[in-house]
Amino acid sequence: MFDLERFRKKFRPDTCRIGVEGREFKFYVPSDLESLIDENTSPKDFPLWARIWEPSVVLALHMSTISPSPTRACLEIGAGLGVAGIIAACFGHRVTLTEYDTNALEFARANAKLNNCERIEIRKLDWHHPDLEGKFDLIFGSEVVYREEDFTPLENLFKRYLAPGGVIILAEGLRRSSMEFFQTMSDSYEIKAKKKVLRSDEEEIHLVLCEMTSSSSCGERVGTPSQNKQV
């Protein structure tokens, strides 16, 4: 049983709120990033999971528009604080949320509890040595395509866990690495991309929301109008 009080004492987190479809969700976020790193922390181990990135909110909003099905198994990869997966689960999806970092997993479990989200499974997953069982009809993630060295592990992950006829949905910042990844994946997947722009008084953030289906897939997909509300 996850001990929320122990978690609060250990991390002393801040709380932020996200509104989706008229519902409010609360998420714990680290209050002190320096406590998560030390002089031995390498650049690849920097805790990028420790903030709520805009693509995770875009992905959460998108997942809230997909009508849930009790038979559809969903896998979130690189979940970080758990925003997209927890909100998806709260909207009725059957979600297995995965992350590699131990601290991130604690925050994801705390955030699931904070939002009274019981319809979710939270697991550790190493993309380079995956050990989950089963297949998933929908795989989703945000800001998972940063480094070229992860392209092959991600592709292998999709091949291993995507069920026949399944769909992959990724929300990524509009940057070179993400575009190169989708170009590479276009050899094996049909890709539909939608650009999104988030504007504030200070900046514009350009994102891309991509839906990937295997070129050999057939039949009705998650994204068809009979199963989804319109985005």
Secondary structure, 3 states (H helix, E strand, C coil): CCCHHHHHHHHCCEEEEEEECCEEEEEEECCCHHHHCCCCCCHHHCCHHHCCCHHHHHHHHHHHCECCCCCCEEEECCCCCCHHHHHHHHCCCEEEEEECCHHHHHHHHHHHHHCCCCCEEEEECCCCCCCCCCCEEEEEEECCCCCHHHHHHHHHHHHHHEEEEEEEEEEEECCHHHHHHHHHHCCCEEEEEEEEEEECCCCEEEEEEEEEEECCCCCCCCCCCCCECCC
